[in-house]
Amino acid sequence: MLLTVDAGNTQTVVGLYELDGVSASGRRPEDGLLNHWRISTAAERTSDEVAVLLQGFLALRRLQFSDIDGIAVSSGVPKITAALRDLADQYLDFEPIVIEPGVRTGIRIDYDNPKEVGADRIANAIAAFDLYGGPTIVADFGTATTCDAVSENGEYLGGAIAPGVEISMDALVGKAAALRAVELRAPRNVLGKSTVESIQSGAVYGFASQVDGLCDRIIAELGECTVISTGGLADLITPFSSRIQHTEPWLTLHGLRLVYEKNQ
């Protein structure tokens, strides 16, 4: 069994894959994915607290740490990375595979400073190229909204980072005294008939248009690309995008599985 852990700034996604001896390359991200869990990211959690959470998830499938053969990690939160390393040291007999300098990823990073590229962006690029080839654009709707490009030869070319949907909404409500928090969902019409619907329209249609605009500019530089969406809010925004062709909710986990295989 393989645990894949994508620790973002707001949420952490954990996936449990069955290692059946078949290469993950070319397979669907959900193939062999036995379970997945999403929890809030809390950097102050100790390794013991993280261990309790993970063991609780495994227990739901009548499994324990002794059934786990490996852990693959992408993390934008250094304290979480350290906690996972400590967890492996205390409870497991192997080290986690963490996407970081020195780890084999199989992808060349065309960036002024490759060390600056987030681990989740690298995992997404690896998975996107494995599934769709290139050139490909990955739109990730997480704490930040990112649009990253992969060349036809499988090189990570860079991308764009914008404030994410939820933090933008929080900033709007926090700075505008007359506005309040609303449920993130598609309104009945683009022209909202209430303040709630107007905010929802701005969020849903606005961020869909933002990603379409970024993709248009990237495509103007690279030529026609396959466009994929992923991330916690991809299902909400994707239906209103004219550019996104495929939604892959487990794209990052698939990339982690591929990186794990490359480092065995």
N, C-alpha and C positions, 0 to 999 in steps of 0.2 A: 504494500500500500504506500502511496505517496501523498503527503500533505503539501498543498500549494498555498502560500500565504501572500496576499497582496495587501500590504499595509499602507493605506493612503492617509492623508492628513485628517480626514473626517471619519471614514469608515474603513474597516478591514474585512476583506473577503477571504474565506478559507474554503478550499476545495479538497475533497478526498477522491483520489484516483486509484483505480485498481491497476496494478502493474502486471499485465498479462503476457509480457514477453514480446509483444508486438510494438513496433516503432510507432510513436505518436505522430510522426511526420505524415502529412496528408490525411490524417484522420480528422473527424469533426471534433471541435472542442468538448462537446458533451459525451463523446465516446469514452466509456470507462469512468465517467464522472459519477461516483456513487452518491455523493452528497455535497452540498455547499451551504455555507452559513455566512451571514453578514452581521458584524457587530460594530459598535462605535469604537473608534480608535482612542485609546486613553494612554498617553505616553507615560503616565505615572505608574501604570501597572507593573508589578514586579514579575520576574520570571516564574515564580510560584503561582501567582494569580493567572498568568497566561496558561500555565500548565493545567490548572484546574479547569479553565474554560475549554481548552482543547480536549482534555480527557473527558469532559462532559459531553462534548460533541461526539467523540468516538464511542462513548457508552451508548449513545442512541442507536448505534449499529452493532452493539455488543462487541465492540473492539476496545483495545487498550494500546498503550504506547508500544508494547512488545510486538504488535502487529504492523507497525510502521517501519518501512524500509528506508525512507528518505523524506526530507523536507526541502522544498525550493521556495525562496523568498524574494519578493521585490518589495522594497520599503523606502518611503520618503521620510520616515521618522526614525532617526538614529537610535532613540531610546528603545523603540520596539525591536529594532534589529539586534541591539545588545541583549534584550530580554530573551529573544528567540535563541541566540547563541548560548546564553546561560542555561536556558531550558534544555537544549540538546546536551550540554555538558553534564547536567544533573540527572536527566531522566532517560537519555538515549545513548547509544554507543556509536554515534556518527555525528559529523558536523553538518549543519545545514548548508545547502548550496544557495548562496546569496548573490544576486546580480550586482556586481561591483567590479572595479578594475582587477584583472587577473583571472576572472572567470570566463570560460569559453562560452561565447554566445553564438558564434557562427555568422555574425553580421558585422560589416564594417560601418563605423560611425563617422560620417562626414560632418564634423562639428568642430568649431574652433578649439574647444576644450571638451573632448569626449567625456571627461569625468563629470561634467555639469549635467549631462542628460539623465533625467529621472529613470529609475529602474523600471517603472511601469511602462514608460514610453518605449524603452528598449524591448520589453517583453511583448508589447502590442505589435511592434514592428516585425519581430521575429515570427509571431503567430500569423499576422496578416499576410506576410510574404509566403509562408508555408501553405496557407489556405487559398490565396488568390493570386500569387505571383505579384508582379509589379509592372508599371508603377501603380502604387496604391496609396490612398490617404486614409488615415485612421482618425476619426473624430471621437474623442473620449470625453464624456460628460460626467466629470467628477467634481472634486473641490474646485479645480480649474477646468475650463474647457480647452482642450488641446486639439490641434490638427497637425498631425505628423505625416511625413511623406517617406515612402520607400521606393527606391528606383527599380527599374526593370531588372537590374542585376542583384537586387536584394540589399542595397546599401541604405542605411538610415541617413536621410538627407537634411533633417532638421524639421522645424515646424513653427507653429504659432501657439502662444499661451494667452488665454484671456480669463478674466474672473469667471468662476463657475456660476451656474444658475442659482444655487441656494445661497452662496455668500453674497451675490448681487442682490438677491431679494432681502436678505438680512440687512444689508447696508441701506437699501431703499426705505425699509420700514423704520430702521434706526435713526435715519436722518430726516425723514418726513413726518412731522408730528401728526398730520391728519390721516396718515395711512396706517393700516394694521396688517399683521401677518395673515396670509390667506393660504388655502390648500392649493398646492401646485397641481393643476389639472387643466385640460383644454376647455376654454369657454365655449359657449354656444356659437358665438360669432367673433370675428376680428374686432368689430365695433362693439366694445363692451357697453352694456346698458346699466351697469352699476360699477362702483369703485372696485369691488372684488373682481368682477369680470374684466375690467380694464387692466388691472394688475396681471391677471392670468393671461390675458391676450399679449401684453407686453413681454411677459416672460416666455411663454410657449412659442409664439410666432416670432418674437424678437430674436430669441436664441437660435431658432431654426434658420432664420434669415442670416444671422451672423455667421453660422457655420457654412451656409451656402455661399456667402460672399467670400469667405476665406478660401473655400474649395475652388471657387471660380478663379481667384488670383493664383493659387498654386497650380491649377491646371493650365493657366496661361503661361506659366513658366516651364512646366514639365510635359504638357500634352495631356491627352485624355487619360484619366485614372479611374480605377475602381475605388469607390468610396464606402468605407465601413464605419459603423458606429458601435460604440461600446460604452460601458460605465453605468452607474446607478440610475441616471435619468435618461438613458438612451431610448428606452421604450416610450417615454413621454414625448420627446422632441422629434424623434425620427419620422413619424408619420406626416409631419408638416414640413419636412425638408424635401426640396426638389433634387438634391444632389446625392443624398445617401441611398445606396443600393442594397446594402446588407446590414443587418444588425447581429452582432455576435456578443452576447452578454458575458460569455466566459473566455473572451479573447486573451485577457491577461493571464488567466490560469493555464490556458493552452500554451502560451509562450513560456511560462515557468516550467511546464512539463517538458517542453522541448529542450530548454536549457539544462534541466536535470539530466536528461539523457545524454547530452553532449559532454557532461562532466563526470560520467561514470567510467 
